Amino acid sequence: MSTVTIGCRLPSGLIIDLGDNKTPSVELAGQRQAQERSKIITLSNEDYGTTEVDASFWEAFKARVGPDFAPIKSGAVFEAKTEKEAKAIAKDLKTKKTGHEPLEQEIGEIKKA
């Protein structure tokens, strides 16, 4: 069984399935799980989780959801061959918005991003 590393930049991760009620779903680790390996208190665009997924499951999932699946299209979920490659991809994606970034907060003249 070959596997692929799936990176997920969504705060709570994502549960993916093949929709056939036979194959178990897979929970992709997200930014929250990434905090477990970091001392950073708040989530940032640099945080991401990784999950090893069976390569044939991942290919079937991508075929099921199509190329316009929002999390993949936005870079919120990405595929890598290794953990090292996932780190490089996440670094390239850190400026790309997923739509789940914290809201900018402003109190009077005090502005916190």
Phi and psi in radians as a Rosetta constraint file:
Dihedral C 1 N 2 CA 2 C 2 CIRCULARHARMONIC -1.600 0.35
Dihedral N 2 CA 2 C 2 N 3 CIRCULARHARMONIC 2.630 0.35
Dihedral C 2 N 3 CA 3 C 3 CIRCULARHARMONIC -2.159 0.35
Dihedral N 3 CA 3 C 3 N 4 CIRCULARHARMONIC 2.852 0.35
Dihedral C 3 N 4 CA 4 C 4 CIRCULARHARMONIC -2.287 0.35
Dihedral N 4 CA 4 C 4 N 5 CIRCULARHARMONIC 2.554 0.35
Dihedral C 4 N 5 CA 5 C 5 CIRCULARHARMONIC -1.570 0.35
Dihedral N 5 CA 5 C 5 N 6 CIRCULARHARMONIC 2.154 0.35
Dihedral C 5 N 6 CA 6 C 6 CIRCULARHARMONIC -1.895 0.35
Dihedral N 6 CA 6 C 6 N 7 CIRCULARHARMONIC 2.151 0.35
Dihedral C 6 N 7 CA 7 C 7 CIRCULARHARMONIC -1.673 0.35
Dihedral N 7 CA 7 C 7 N 8 CIRCULARHARMONIC 2.504 0.35
Dihedral C 7 N 8 CA 8 C 8 CIRCULARHARMONIC -2.382 0.35
Dihedral N 8 CA 8 C 8 N 9 CIRCULARHARMONIC 2.119 0.35
Dihedral C 8 N 9 CA 9 C 9 CIRCULARHARMONIC -1.737 0.35
Dihedral N 9 CA 9 C 9 N 10 CIRCULARHARMONIC 0.156 0.35
Dihedral C 9 N 10 CA 10 C 10 CIRCULARHARMONIC -1.383 0.35
Dihedral N 10 CA 10 C 10 N 11 CIRCULARHARMONIC 2.529 0.35
Dihedral C 10 N 11 CA 11 C 11 CIRCULARHARMONIC -0.960 0.35
Dihedral N 11 CA 11 C 11 N 12 CIRCULARHARMONIC -0.803 0.35
Dihedral C 11 N 12 CA 12 C 12 CIRCULARHARMONIC -1.855 0.35
Dihedral N 12 CA 12 C 12 N 13 CIRCULARHARMONIC 0.167 0.35
Dihedral C 12 N 13 CA 13 C 13 CIRCULARHARMONIC 1.437 0.35
Dihedral N 13 CA 13 C 13 N 14 CIRCULARHARMONIC -2.808 0.35
Dihedral C 13 N 14 CA 14 C 14 CIRCULARHARMONIC -2.753 0.35
Dihedral N 14 CA 14 C 14 N 15 CIRCULARHARMONIC 2.417 0.35
Dihedral C 14 N 15 CA 15 C 15 CIRCULARHARMONIC -1.752 0.35
Dihedral N 15 CA 15 C 15 N 16 CIRCULARHARMONIC 2.179 0.35
Dihedral C 15 N 16 CA 16 C 16 CIRCULARHARMONIC -2.046 0.35
Dihedral N 16 CA 16 C 16 N 17 CIRCULARHARMONIC 2.589 0.35
Dihedral C 16 N 17 CA 17 C 17 CIRCULARHARMONIC -2.597 0.35
Dihedral N 17 CA 17 C 17 N 18 CIRCULARHARMONIC 2.979 0.35
Dihedral C 17 N 18 CA 18 C 18 CIRCULARHARMONIC -1.647 0.35
Dihedral N 18 CA 18 C 18 N 19 CIRCULARHARMONIC -0.081 0.35
Dihedral C 18 N 19 CA 19 C 19 CIRCULARHARMONIC 1.254 0.35
Dihedral N 19 CA 19 C 19 N 20 CIRCULARHARMONIC 0.316 0.35
Dihedral C 19 N 20 CA 20 C 20 CIRCULARHARMONIC -1.835 0.35
Dihedral N 20 CA 20 C 20 N 21 CIRCULARHARMONIC -0.011 0.35
Dihedral C 20 N 21 CA 21 C 21 CIRCULARHARMONIC 1.024 0.35
Dihedral N 21 CA 21 C 21 N 22 CIRCULARHARMONIC 0.209 0.35
Dihedral C 21 N 22 CA 22 C 22 CIRCULARHARMONIC -1.988 0.35
Dihedral N 22 CA 22 C 22 N 23 CIRCULARHARMONIC -0.776 0.35
Dihedral C 22 N 23 CA 23 C 23 CIRCULARHARMONIC -1.479 0.35
Dihedral N 23 CA 23 C 23 N 24 CIRCULARHARMONIC 2.238 0.35
Dihedral C 23 N 24 CA 24 C 24 CIRCULARHARMONIC -1.067 0.35
Dihedral N 24 CA 24 C 24 N 25 CIRCULARHARMONIC 2.567 0.35
Dihedral C 24 N 25 CA 25 C 25 CIRCULARHARMONIC -1.304 0.35
Dihedral N 25 CA 25 C 25 N 26 CIRCULARHARMONIC 2.889 0.35
Dihedral C 25 N 26 CA 26 C 26 CIRCULARHARMONIC -2.175 0.35
Dihedral N 26 CA 26 C 26 N 27 CIRCULARHARMONIC 2.312 0.35
Dihedral C 26 N 27 CA 27 C 27 CIRCULARHARMONIC -1.697 0.35
Dihedral N 27 CA 27 C 27 N 28 CIRCULARHARMONIC 2.073 0.35
Dihedral C 27 N 28 CA 28 C 28 CIRCULARHARMONIC -1.487 0.35
Dihedral N 28 CA 28 C 28 N 29 CIRCULARHARMONIC 2.242 0.35
Dihedral C 28 N 29 CA 29 C 29 CIRCULARHARMONIC -1.199 0.35
Dihedral N 29 CA 29 C 29 N 30 CIRCULARHARMONIC 2.447 0.35
Dihedral C 29 N 30 CA 30 C 30 CIRCULARHARMONIC -2.026 0.35
Dihedral N 30 CA 30 C 30 N 31 CIRCULARHARMONIC -2.772 0.35
Dihedral C 30 N 31 CA 31 C 31 CIRCULARHARMONIC -1.053 0.35
Dihedral N 31 CA 31 C 31 N 32 CIRCULARHARMONIC -0.655 0.35
Dihedral C 31 N 32 CA 32 C 32 CIRCULARHARMONIC -1.032 0.35
Dihedral N 32 CA 32 C 32 N 33 CIRCULARHARMONIC -0.744 0.35
Dihedral C 32 N 33 CA 33 C 33 CIRCULARHARMONIC -1.201 0.35
Dihedral N 33 CA 33 C 33 N 34 CIRCULARHARMONIC -0.502 0.35
Dihedral C 33 N 34 CA 34 C 34 CIRCULARHARMONIC -1.169 0.35
Dihedral N 34 CA 34 C 34 N 35 CIRCULARHARMONIC -0.517 0.35
Dihedral C 34 N 35 CA 35 C 35 CIRCULARHARMONIC -1.092 0.35
Dihedral N 35 CA 35 C 35 N 36 CIRCULARHARMONIC -0.450 0.35
Dihedral C 35 N 36 CA 36 C 36 CIRCULARHARMONIC -1.094 0.35
Dihedral N 36 CA 36 C 36 N 37 CIRCULARHARMONIC -0.445 0.35
Dihedral C 36 N 37 CA 37 C 37 CIRCULARHARMONIC -1.773 0.35
Dihedral N 37 CA 37 C 37 N 38 CIRCULARHARMONIC 0.147 0.35
Dihedral C 37 N 38 CA 38 C 38 CIRCULARHARMONIC -2.275 0.35
Dihedral N 38 CA 38 C 38 N 39 CIRCULARHARMONIC 2.688 0.35
Dihedral C 38 N 39 CA 39 C 39 CIRCULARHARMONIC -1.657 0.35
Dihedral N 39 CA 39 C 39 N 40 CIRCULARHARMONIC 0.042 0.35
Dihedral C 39 N 40 CA 40 C 40 CIRCULARHARMONIC -1.230 0.35
Dihedral N 40 CA 40 C 40 N 41 CIRCULARHARMONIC 2.314 0.35
Dihedral C 40 N 41 CA 41 C 41 CIRCULARHARMONIC -1.419 0.35
Dihedral N 41 CA 41 C 41 N 42 CIRCULARHARMONIC -0.690 0.35
Dihedral C 41 N 42 CA 42 C 42 CIRCULARHARMONIC -1.814 0.35
Dihedral N 42 CA 42 C 42 N 43 CIRCULARHARMONIC 2.668 0.35
Dihedral C 42 N 43 CA 43 C 43 CIRCULARHARMONIC -1.239 0.35
Dihedral N 43 CA 43 C 43 N 44 CIRCULARHARMONIC 2.531 0.35
Dihedral C 43 N 44 CA 44 C 44 CIRCULARHARMONIC -2.304 0.35
Dihedral N 44 CA 44 C 44 N 45 CIRCULARHARMONIC 2.964 0.35
Dihedral C 44 N 45 CA 45 C 45 CIRCULARHARMONIC -1.138 0.35
Dihedral N 45 CA 45 C 45 N 46 CIRCULARHARMONIC -0.252 0.35
Dihedral C 45 N 46 CA 46 C 46 CIRCULARHARMONIC -1.495 0.35
Dihedral N 46 CA 46 C 46 N 47 CIRCULARHARMONIC -0.233 0.35
Dihedral C 46 N 47 CA 47 C 47 CIRCULARHARMONIC -1.416 0.35
Dihedral N 47 CA 47 C 47 N 48 CIRCULARHARMONIC 2.451 0.35
Dihedral C 47 N 48 CA 48 C 48 CIRCULARHARMONIC -2.763 0.35
Dihedral N 48 CA 48 C 48 N 49 CIRCULARHARMONIC 2.700 0.35
Dihedral C 48 N 49 CA 49 C 49 CIRCULARHARMONIC -1.873 0.35
Dihedral N 49 CA 49 C 49 N 50 CIRCULARHARMONIC 2.742 0.35
Dihedral C 49 N 50 CA 50 C 50 CIRCULARHARMONIC -2.221 0.35
Dihedral N 50 CA 50 C 50 N 51 CIRCULARHARMONIC 2.567 0.35
Dihedral C 50 N 51 CA 51 C 51 CIRCULARHARMONIC -2.433 0.35
Dihedral N 51 CA 51 C 51 N 52 CIRCULARHARMONIC 2.314 0.35
Dihedral C 51 N 52 CA 52 C 52 CIRCULARHARMONIC -1.416 0.35
Dihedral N 52 CA 52 C 52 N 53 CIRCULARHARMONIC 2.163 0.35
Dihedral C 52 N 53 CA 53 C 53 CIRCULARHARMONIC -2.179 0.35
Dihedral N 53 CA 53 C 53 N 54 CIRCULARHARMONIC 2.471 0.35
Dihedral C 53 N 54 CA 54 C 54 CIRCULARHARMONIC -0.982 0.35
Dihedral N 54 CA 54 C 54 N 55 CIRCULARHARMONIC 2.254 0.35
Dihedral C 54 N 55 CA 55 C 55 CIRCULARHARMONIC -1.051 0.35
Dihedral N 55 CA 55 C 55 N 56 CIRCULARHARMONIC -0.690 0.35
Dihedral C 55 N 56 CA 56 C 56 CIRCULARHARMONIC -1.211 0.35
Dihedral N 56 CA 56 C 56 N 57 CIRCULARHARMONIC -0.617 0.35
Dihedral C 56 N 57 CA 57 C 57 CIRCULARHARMONIC -1.084 0.35
Dihedral N 57 CA 57 C 57 N 58 CIRCULARHARMONIC -0.824 0.35
Dihedral C 57 N 58 CA 58 C 58 CIRCULARHARMONIC -1.077 0.35
Dihedral N 58 CA 58 C 58 N 59 CIRCULARHARMONIC -0.758 0.35
Dihedral C 58 N 59 CA 59 C 59 CIRCULARHARMONIC -1.109 0.35
Dihedral N 59 CA 59 C 59 N 60 CIRCULARHARMONIC -0.715 0.35
Dihedral C 59 N 60 CA 60 C 60 CIRCULARHARMONIC -1.138 0.35
Dihedral N 60 CA 60 C 60 N 61 CIRCULARHARMONIC -0.685 0.35
Dihedral C 60 N 61 CA 61 C 61 CIRCULARHARMONIC -1.122 0.35
Dihedral N 61 CA 61 C 61 N 62 CIRCULARHARMONIC -0.814 0.35
Dihedral C 61 N 62 CA 62 C 62 CIRCULARHARMONIC -1.062 0.35
Dihedral N 62 CA 62 C 62 N 63 CIRCULARHARMONIC -0.671 0.35
Dihedral C 62 N 63 CA 63 C 63 CIRCULARHARMONIC -1.152 0.35
Dihedral N 63 CA 63 C 63 N 64 CIRCULARHARMONIC -0.633 0.35
Dihedral C 63 N 64 CA 64 C 64 CIRCULARHARMONIC -1.189 0.35
Dihedral N 64 CA 64 C 64 N 65 CIRCULARHARMONIC -0.793 0.35
Dihedral C 64 N 65 CA 65 C 65 CIRCULARHARMONIC -1.515 0.35
Dihedral N 65 CA 65 C 65 N 66 CIRCULARHARMONIC -0.372 0.35
Dihedral C 65 N 66 CA 66 C 66 CIRCULARHARMONIC 1.417 0.35
Dihedral N 66 CA 66 C 66 N 67 CIRCULARHARMONIC 2.981 0.35
Dihedral C 66 N 67 CA 67 C 67 CIRCULARHARMONIC -1.250 0.35
Dihedral N 67 CA 67 C 67 N 68 CIRCULARHARMONIC -0.268 0.35
Dihedral C 67 N 68 CA 68 C 68 CIRCULARHARMONIC -1.674 0.35
Dihedral N 68 CA 68 C 68 N 69 CIRCULARHARMONIC 0.205 0.35
Dihedral C 68 N 69 CA 69 C 69 CIRCULARHARMONIC -1.063 0.35
Dihedral N 69 CA 69 C 69 N 70 CIRCULARHARMONIC 2.043 0.35
Dihedral C 69 N 70 CA 70 C 70 CIRCULARHARMONIC -0.891 0.35
Dihedral N 70 CA 70 C 70 N 71 CIRCULARHARMONIC -0.834 0.35
Dihedral C 70 N 71 CA 71 C 71 CIRCULARHARMONIC -1.083 0.35
Dihedral N 71 CA 71 C 71 N 72 CIRCULARHARMONIC -0.598 0.35
Dihedral C 71 N 72 CA 72 C 72 CIRCULARHARMONIC -1.341 0.35
Dihedral N 72 CA 72 C 72 N 73 CIRCULARHARMONIC -0.758 0.35
Dihedral C 72 N 73 CA 73 C 73 CIRCULARHARMONIC -1.077 0.35
Dihedral N 73 CA 73 C 73 N 74 CIRCULARHARMONIC -0.642 0.35
Dihedral C 73 N 74 CA 74 C 74 CIRCULARHARMONIC -1.439 0.35
Dihedral N 74 CA 74 C 74 N 75 CIRCULARHARMONIC -0.173 0.35
Dihedral C 74 N 75 CA 75 C 75 CIRCULARHARMONIC 1.480 0.35
Dihedral N 75 CA 75 C 75 N 76 CIRCULARHARMONIC 0.113 0.35
Dihedral C 75 N 76 CA 76 C 76 CIRCULARHARMONIC -1.201 0.35
Dihedral N 76 CA 76 C 76 N 77 CIRCULARHARMONIC -0.514 0.35
Dihedral C 76 N 77 CA 77 C 77 CIRCULARHARMONIC -2.186 0.35
Dihedral N 77 CA 77 C 77 N 78 CIRCULARHARMONIC 2.267 0.35
Dihedral C 77 N 78 CA 78 C 78 CIRCULARHARMONIC -2.468 0.35
Dihedral N 78 CA 78 C 78 N 79 CIRCULARHARMONIC 2.782 0.35
Dihedral C 78 N 79 CA 79 C 79 CIRCULARHARMONIC -1.909 0.35
Dihedral N 79 CA 79 C 79 N 80 CIRCULARHARMONIC 2.445 0.35
Dihedral C 79 N 80 CA 80 C 80 CIRCULARHARMONIC -2.491 0.35
Dihedral N 80 CA 80 C 80 N 81 CIRCULARHARMONIC 2.741 0.35
Dihedral C 80 N 81 CA 81 C 81 CIRCULARHARMONIC -1.425 0.35
Dihedral N 81 CA 81 C 81 N 82 CIRCULARHARMONIC -0.561 0.35
Dihedral C 81 N 82 CA 82 C 82 CIRCULARHARMONIC -2.427 0.35
Dihedral N 82 CA 82 C 82 N 83 CIRCULARHARMONIC 2.937 0.35
Dihedral C 82 N 83 CA 83 C 83 CIRCULARHARMONIC -1.102 0.35
Dihedral N 83 CA 83 C 83 N 84 CIRCULARHARMONIC -0.664 0.35
Dihedral C 83 N 84 CA 84 C 84 CIRCULARHARMONIC -1.118 0.35
Dihedral N 84 CA 84 C 84 N 85 CIRCULARHARMONIC -0.755 0.35
Dihedral C 84 N 85 CA 85 C 85 CIRCULARHARMONIC -1.140 0.35
Dihedral N 85 CA 85 C 85 N 86 CIRCULARHARMONIC -0.665 0.35
Dihedral C 85 N 86 CA 86 C 86 CIRCULARHARMONIC -1.056 0.35
Dihedral N 86 CA 86 C 86 N 87 CIRCULARHARMONIC -0.706 0.35
Dihedral C 86 N 87 CA 87 C 87 CIRCULARHARMONIC -1.100 0.35
Dihedral N 87 CA 87 C 87 N 88 CIRCULARHARMONIC -0.733 0.35
Dihedral C 87 N 88 CA 88 C 88 CIRCULARHARMONIC -1.165 0.35
Dihedral N 88 CA 88 C 88 N 89 CIRCULARHARMONIC -0.729 0.35
Dihedral C 88 N 89 CA 89 C 89 CIRCULARHARMONIC -1.134 0.35
Dihedral N 89 CA 89 C 89 N 90 CIRCULARHARMONIC -0.786 0.35
Dihedral C 89 N 90 CA 90 C 90 CIRCULARHARMONIC -1.054 0.35
Dihedral N 90 CA 90 C 90 N 91 CIRCULARHARMONIC -0.656 0.35
Dihedral C 90 N 91 CA 91 C 91 CIRCULARHARMONIC -1.115 0.35
Dihedral N 91 CA 91 C 91 N 92 CIRCULARHARMONIC -0.729 0.35
Dihedral C 91 N 92 CA 92 C 92 CIRCULARHARMONIC -1.158 0.35
Dihedral N 92 CA 92 C 92 N 93 CIRCULARHARMONIC -0.554 0.35
Dihedral C 92 N 93 CA 93 C 93 CIRCULARHARMONIC -1.538 0.35
Dihedral N 93 CA 93 C 93 N 94 CIRCULARHARMONIC -0.130 0.35
Dihedral C 93 N 94 CA 94 C 94 CIRCULARHARMONIC -1.052 0.35
Dihedral N 94 CA 94 C 94 N 95 CIRCULARHARMONIC -0.409 0.35
Dihedral C 94 N 95 CA 95 C 95 CIRCULARHARMONIC -1.609 0.35
Dihedral N 95 CA 95 C 95 N 96 CIRCULARHARMONIC -0.176 0.35
Dihedral C 95 N 96 CA 96 C 96 CIRCULARHARMONIC -1.442 0.35
Dihedral N 96 CA 96 C 96 N 97 CIRCULARHARMONIC 2.214 0.35
Dihedral C 96 N 97 CA 97 C 97 CIRCULARHARMONIC -1.329 0.35
Dihedral N 97 CA 97 C 97 N 98 CIRCULARHARMONIC 2.452 0.35
Dihedral C 97 N 98 CA 98 C 98 CIRCULARHARMONIC -1.751 0.35
Dihedral N 98 CA 98 C 98 N 99 CIRCULARHARMONIC -0.301 0.35
Dihedral C 98 N 99 CA 99 C 99 CIRCULARHARMONIC 1.627 0.35
Dihedral N 99 CA 99 C 99 N 100 CIRCULARHARMONIC 0.007 0.35
Dihedral C 99 N 100 CA 100 C 100 CIRCULARHARMONIC -2.070 0.35
Dihedral N 100 CA 100 C 100 N 101 CIRCULARHARMONIC 0.355 0.35
Dihedral C 100 N 101 CA 101 C 101 CIRCULARHARMONIC -1.242 0.35
Dihedral N 101 CA 101 C 101 N 102 CIRCULARHARMONIC 2.663 0.35
Dihedral C 101 N 102 CA 102 C 102 CIRCULARHARMONIC -1.068 0.35
Dihedral N 102 CA 102 C 102 N 103 CIRCULARHARMONIC 2.545 0.35
Dihedral C 102 N 103 CA 103 C 103 CIRCULARHARMONIC -1.242 0.35
Dihedral N 103 CA 103 C 103 N 104 CIRCULARHARMONIC 2.514 0.35
Dihedral C 103 N 104 CA 104 C 104 CIRCULARHARMONIC -1.216 0.35
Dihedral N 104 CA 104 C 104 N 105 CIRCULARHARMONIC 2.383 0.35
Dihedral C 104 N 105 CA 105 C 105 CIRCULARHARMONIC -2.036 0.35
Dihedral N 105 CA 105 C 105 N 106 CIRCULARHARMONIC 2.416 0.35
Dihedral C 105 N 106 CA 106 C 106 CIRCULARHARMONIC -2.366 0.35
Dihedral N 106 CA 106 C 106 N 107 CIRCULARHARMONIC 2.244 0.35
Dihedral C 106 N 107 CA 107 C 107 CIRCULARHARMONIC -2.235 0.35
Dihedral N 107 CA 107 C 107 N 108 CIRCULARHARMONIC 1.849 0.35
Dihedral C 107 N 108 CA 108 C 108 CIRCULARHARMONIC 1.013 0.35
Dihedral N 108 CA 108 C 108 N 109 CIRCULARHARMONIC -2.177 0.35
Dihedral C 108 N 109 CA 109 C 109 CIRCULARHARMONIC -1.568 0.35
Dihedral N 109 CA 109 C 109 N 110 CIRCULARHARMONIC -0.097 0.35
Dihedral C 109 N 110 CA 110 C 110 CIRCULARHARMONIC -1.501 0.35
Dihedral N 110 CA 110 C 110 N 111 CIRCULARHARMONIC 2.180 0.35
Dihedral C 110 N 111 CA 111 C 111 CIRCULARHARMONIC -2.165 0.35
Dihedral N 111 CA 111 C 111 N 112 CIRCULARHARMONIC 2.227 0.35
Dihedral C 111 N 112 CA 112 C 112 CIRCULARHARMONIC -2.184 0.35
Dihedral N 112 CA 112 C 112 N 113 CIRCULARHARMONIC 2.231 0.35
